[in-house]
Amino acid sequence: MGHEFTIFAGTANPALAAAIACELGVDVGACTVDRFPDGEVAVEIREPVRRKEVFLVQPMAPPVNDNLVELLALADACRRAAAACITAIVPYLAYTRSDKRHGRREPITARVIADLLQAVGIARVFTMDLHTPQIEGFFYVPVDSLTAVPTVCRALGDLLPPDVAVVSPDSGRVGMATHYAQCLGAPVIVLHKRRESASDTKVTHIVGDVSGRPCLIVDDMISTGGTMAESIAALLTAGARPEIIVAATHGLLLVGARAKLQHPAVRAVFVTDTVSVTERDWPQLRVVSIAPALASALTRFLADGATGELC
């Protein structure tokens, strides 16, 4: 591929790192990640990285702050071991909801994360379906924001009825819903909502006609499942056919999310492996791997320093 490189995995999603390495025909590099009794992170790179391209695979999944510090420690260890270039593969980038202050005395933690990653020597970031695209502007280093939409669309396959409508659960996901709609040849429906709290939302009105149609609700992430549950209820009230499929890139699936999504009208829930999915015995849940898409982007990057047309 033109460059000598090594892939290291943090503890957030070692299975994804192994899948990417397998796609590239290499082994995951040797490193150890441990915790002191007080919770501090201790890492050690156990093979030479001098003058090598280093890729660190570590989504910022829960526990978010632990996994963030682990990534920072791994990057600093590689920098001090004279790695030629350090690239962070962070399929799920946390704190991206906080990209502005809303006129209040609040931090812009997305910018804080960008500053931290750059401060430890990370020279490039690969991520997947950012919550808000403008987050890229907080970084001085290149950010390659890939999308899982084509991968998920292929996985949906023949499961979707021909008259399906793609639903954006809020105005912020219209771009993603449009991408799904273009891939599937389907119309777009937009739900407008009001946020009641950090975990609760309320749909106020629907733009588009869902009467008698099956629906595919798409989002960048499912955390508590509240947005999806509210969307499902609003669509059924508006006359949608009780054949609903949910698709999201990041399946955080926090406590209570499964209960909210186990609605009789929900036929399937699709997420990717950007974060490690620990749910078991859930027949409707389908986990789609984005390892081939990430490996393809890395192959192009290693060949000529560019990722070309992003996935």
Secondary structure by P-SEA (a helix, b strand, c coil): ccccbbbbbccccaaaaaaaaaaaccccbbbbbbbcccbbbbbbbcccccccbbbbbbcccccaaaaaaaaaaaaaaaaaacccbbbbbccccccccccccccccccaaaaaaaaaaaaacccbbbbccccccccccccccccccccaaaaaaaaaccccccbbbbbcccccaaaaaaaaaaaccbbbbbbbbbbccccbbbbcccccccccbbbbbbccccccaaaaaaaaaaaaaaccccbbbbbbcccccccccccccccccccbbbbcccccccccccccbbbbbaaaaaaaaaaaaaacccccccc
